[in-house]
Amino acid sequence: MRRLRLYRQEVGDQFGELLRQTYDDVLQEPLPGRLLDLLERLERDATSLLQEARPSKIGEAAREPLMSLARRRSAVD
């Protein structure tokens, strides 16, 4: 019984290591061009929405997260 538990633990550890390696490899891959295009379009739409928004349409509580996102994206660019 103890050997079975040790075996299961070893298999679980190996499986976890393989998952980590695979995940790390995926993180190193560049984003596909279509996804980058979509993100850029969404960013432009969000920016234009913020510029068109009037305080009477969108309250400051709802507008602030969008403004924060736009500021972060501008800082990255």
Residue pairs with C-beta under 8 A, 6 or more apart in sequence:
31 39
43 70
43 73
46 66
46 69
46 70
47 70
49 66
50 63
50 66
50 67
50 70
53 63
55 63
